[in-house]
Amino acid sequence: MSLCATASLDAAEPLAGTAATARTWLLVEQTGPWGAKALTASHLDPALGRAVEAAAKGTGVRVALIRRPGRHADRHGATRHRLFLAHTAPGRSWIRTTTVADPQAALGLDFAALGAGEHGGLWERYTGEPLVLVCTNGKRDRCCALLGRPLAAELAAAGTEVWEVTHIGGHRFAPTLFVLPYGYAYGRSSLSLAADAVAAARDGRIALDHCRGRSTWDRPAQAADLAVRELLGEDRADVLDVVRTDRVPPQPRPPHAPTRPQDTAPPRGPAPDGSTPPQAPEPAEDTAPPHHTVSHDTAVPGEETPAWTVTVAHADGRSWRVTVEQRADGAPAPASCGAPLAPPARMVVTAVTATADTAALSG
């Protein structure tokens, strides 16, 4: 059986800068089987799924379904649903939770405020262990079921506060997971790696091994954050923040360098004139096509190579300018099981430069 995760690993595709983008997560417990578009293809009322997805669009909130690991019998009539809200911005991370009889309660949420990190005292403060969300939706991509579900079961057996989740992007990095409250995602995970990530999050830190990035930011900023962490050996979760992202003047793309349209969105953050450019956000849980329709476009000679300068600031006053390019010059591999072969778009850090203020502080 050909698996996209095996092809990605064989191609040595890098993980940095590949996490799904979500400043805030809304997680809705829904037992039973999930379809490829789980918000409208599960035992959740499809009308509710469409309404919640529409309400969250453009707010920075990403919606996903969750369930406990184990067998998922095709039964209707779950009496209670656990809901989580988690905001992932540095220094402002939080998790709120409640249990409801009817998930229609989600429609009453102020999604704009939640995306901005304002919960207004909603629900109860979550005080338990870090939450681990493992992607297991085999109807979305078979790698997520074949590799994700066994990992979720192992974590549950080890006593981890783990949930299966419908879709967090990056099927080819399965088993893939993210850890709340900080929102760092991991790929090609294992029981020991997940345990390290949980132990780090419990202590306000992050594990850098196999890290894909923090969901708070778009992909160029994720890659920049991880590059500065690697440079400094910094694992404290909230001491680094992305304070600015600017598009770099276009660079010619090498001939025949493929690219994927879903990876070319401009990053969040102010433009040089202080304005905020229009965003093409990460697709919501059920807005991306199922695995068998994912496609790649091939760029023509002379097409621009997207690049950005990302400013990363440390809590101690230091900052760095990180140059990030989107390239598609790796070995061909499918984005998902059944997708055609094409070099995947990847974020490449080409320079990390300390600002003048940082040089002064160091001096």
N, C-alpha and C positions, 0 to 999 in steps of 0.2 A: 504494500500500500504506500503510495506516495503522499508524504505529508509536507505541508508548507513549513512547519517548524523545523523539520529535518533539513529542508533545502536552505532555509535561512541560516541555520547553524553551520551547514557545510560551506556556505558562502561567506561566513564570518561577518555577517551583517551587524554593525554596531547597534547598541541599545540606546545610547544617550540621545535625548531629544525625540523620543517616540511615544511619550505618554499621551493619553487622551486629555483634552483641555476642559477643565471645570473648576471654577473658583469655589463653587458650592455643589455638593451632591445631595440629591433627594433619593433615598433608597426605600423602596416599598416592598414589604414582604408579600410574596405571592407563591403559594405552594403549587405543586403539580407541574406538568410539563410546560416547556416554553417553546414557542416557534421562533423562526429566524428574526421576526420583528416582534419581540416579546410583549411590548406594551399593548399591542393589538392582537396578539396571537398567544394567549395564555388564558387561564381562568379569571384573570382580571377583566372586568367589563371593557370591551374594546372602545366603546364610546368614552369611557373615563380615560383610558390610555391616550386616545387622540386629544382629549381636552387638556390633560396635564401636559402633554408634549407641547401643545400649542401655547399654553400659558407660560411655560418655561423658556420658550424660544427667544433668543436674544437677550436673556437676563443674566447669563453666566451660570445658570443652574443646569446641571445635567441629571436626567432622571434615569434610574435603572431599577429593575426588579431584583430581589434577593430571596434566598431560601436557605434553610439549613442543609448541610451536606447529608447525603444518604439517598435512599430510594425515594422516587417521586411518583407515587401512584396517581393515576388519572382520576382523582376524586374532586368533586366540587364541594362547596359549602364550608370553607375555612371560617372559623368563628371569629378569630382575632388576627390582626395584621400589625406587625411591628414596623414602625417608620423611623427612619433616621434622617436628620439633616446635618451635614458636615461642611464647614467652611474651612478652606485650606490656606488662606493668605498668611504669610509670615508674621508672627507676633499677634495674630488675630484668629488663630485656629480655634474652632470649637465644634462640639457635637451635641445635638439636642435629640431627644427621642421620645416616643410615645407609643402606645398600643391602642388601636381603634377597632371597632366592630365593622366599620364601613370605610374603605379607603377613599371614598368620595370626599372625605375631610381634606384631602390634599388640594382640592380645587379652591379652598378658602385661603390658601397661603399667599402671602405677598412676595411673589417671585423676584421682583425687582429689588426689594429690600434685602432678601436673602442672598441674592447674587452679589450684593454690595457688602455682605458680611453683617447685616443687622438682623438679629433674630427677635429682638423686642421682648425677650423673656418667654418666648414660645416654648411650650412643652416642658420637659424636664432636662436638666443638664445631665449628660451622660458622664459617668464617673468610673466606668469599668475599664477593662484592659483595652489596649489598642485594637481597633477593628481591622480584620484582614478580609478582603474581598477577592475571591478567586474566580476568574472567568471560566464558566463550565458549559456554556450554551452550545451544545453540539449541533443544533439546527442552524446556528450561525456559521460555525466552522468545526469540522470534526476534531481538529487538534485540541480545541478547548474542552471537549468531552473526554477524549482519550488520555490527555495529559493533565487537564485541570481537575477533573473529578477525583482521581486517585489522590492528588495532592491535598485537596480540600478534606477528604476523608482522613488522611494521615494527620493533618493539623487538628481536626476535631478530636481524634483519638488522643492527641497529645495535650488536649485541654486548651487549645487556642480559641480565642473568640473569633470564629471564622464563619463566613457566609459565602455561599455561591452567589455569583452575580451574572446578569445577563450579557453584558457587553461593555468592555473597557478599551476596545481597540487593540490592534497588534496581535491578531490570531497567530501569526508566524513566530511570535516570541513565546508561545505557550510552553509550559504553564505560566500564565501571567497573572499578577495580582497587584493590588495597591493597599496601602496601610493608612488608616485614618487615626489621628486627626490631621496629620501633615500632608497627606495626599501624594506621597511619593509612590511611584509605580515601579514594579520589578518584572523582569522577563527571564525566561529559561530558569524558572525558580525550582527550588528543592525544599525539602522539609527543614534542613539545617539553615539554608539561606533565609527562609521565612521566619524561623525562630530568631535568627540574628536581627532581622528587621524589626520584629516585635520587641525584642529586648532593648534595642536602640530607641525605638519610639517611646517606650515606657520611661526612658531616661531623658526624653527631650532631644534625642539625637536621630540620625538616619544612618542606615547601612548603605555604603556606596557601591558595594559589589553587586553587579547585575542591575544597577539602577537605571531606569528609563527617564526619570525626570519628575518634577513636581507638577501636578495637574493644574495648579494655579495659573501657570503661564502657557503661552503658545510655545511651539517646539523650538524656535531659535533661542528663546530665553531659558528653556529647560536645559539645553545643551550648554549655554553660557554658565548657568548656575553650577552645573556639575564640573565644568572645566575649572572654575575658580576653586571649588571645593577640593578638587584633585591637586591643584597647585598649592593650596594652603594646608592640606590635610585636615580640613574643617568638616566636622560631622554634626555640629550643633544645628538643630533644625531651623531655628528662627533667627540666626545671626546674619544671614544673607538675604537680600531682597533685590529684585530687579526693579530699578527705578526709571529706566528709560530704554526704549528700543527704537532705533532709527534705521530706515532702509538705506543701504549703501548704493551709490550710483551703479547702474547696470554694468555687468561684466559679460563679455562674449562667452557663450556656452560652446564647449568643444563639439564638433560635428557628431551627430548620431548619439548624443547623450539623452537618454529617455528621462521623462519626468512624469509625475502623477499629479493630476490637478488637485487632489485633496491635500497635498503637501505644500502647495504654493501660496497659501493664504498669508497676507502680511501679518506680522506679529502685533499683539496689543501694545499700546503705549503711545505717548504723544509723538507727533512728527516734529521736525526741527522748528517749525513755526508755532509750536505749542498746541496745534490742533490734534484731534484724535482721528486717525485714518479709519475708513470703513473696514470692518472686520468680516472675514469669512470663517465663522467659528467651527470648531470640531463638530462633526455631525452628531445630532442627538442619538440616543440609544437606538432608535428605530428609523433613523432617516438615511443611514448609509445602506447601499444595496447589499443583499445577502451574498454569501461567499462566492457563489457560482457566477455572479455577474460583475465582480470587481474587475476593472479594466485598467490598463496603463496606456498613456499616450506617449508617442515618441516625438521628441523635440526635433525641429529642423535646424540645420547649421545656422549659426549666428543668433540663435535664441538666447535671451538673457539668462545668466546664472543668478538666481535670487541670493542676496546677501544682506546681512544686517550688522549693525554695531549695537551691542547690548551693554548697558551700564549696570554693573552689579555692585551693590553697596554692602559694606560690613557694618555691623552695629557699633564698631569702635571708631568709625569715621573714615576708614579706608574705602577706596572704590577702584574698580577696574573696568576698562573698556574691552569687550570681547568681540572679536570679529567672527561671524558665523556664516558659512556658505551652505546652500542646499545643493548637493551634488547627486548625480545619478550615474556614477562611473564604476559601481561595484559589479560583482558577478551576477548574472541574471538569476532571479528566483521568483516564485509566485508570491503575491501579496497575501493570498489565502489559498486554501486547498481548492484545486480546480481552476484557479486563475492562470492566465498565460504567463510565461516567463518574461521578465523584464528586469533590468537593474533597478532596485528600489531606491527611491529618493532618501537621502540621509543628510543629517546635519553635521557639518564638519567645522570644528573650531580651528581657525587658521592663525589667530593671534590673541594673546591676553596681555594687555598693557596697563600698568598701574597709572592712575591719574596723578597730576601734579600734587594734589593734596596728599595722596598716599605716599608719594616720594618724600614729602616734607615730614609727614608723621614718622616715616621709617628713619629719616635722618636725625 
